Amino acid sequence: MAAISNITKEIDICIRDNATKVQDQEEYMRRYNALVAIYENIRKAIEEVENERFERIVKKDRIEEFIKVLKRRDVLLDEFDGELWNMVIGAVKVYSGGKMVFVFKDGMEMIM
């Protein structure tokens, strides 16, 4: 976050200098645009990290909920359990020839 704060200060200084000092406007625009491009790159990188963090939190919550459901069971599973199925499987794709692809909710796929 310090990087975005620093570049924001540099942009402010650039704008202030343009407003208070005589300078070549083409040079000012080159400098300003370069600083804004750096700012945008930093902002996008921060946004990507925040999105990844959010996805990991959601995944962690799903895993914790799945573990809670398993712990509530007294015995090992010996028959189909619809609740567990719905917690784990997002979709099943069935192809001609009997090929099946199980798509888990975390995005992983398993071909059968």
Secondary structure, 3 states (H helix, E strand, C coil): CHHHHHHHHHHHHHHHHHHHCCCCHHHHHHHHHHHHHHHHHHHHHHHHHHHHHHHHHHHHHHHHHHHHHHHHCCCCCCCCCHHHHHHHEEEEEECHHHCEEEEECCCCEEEC
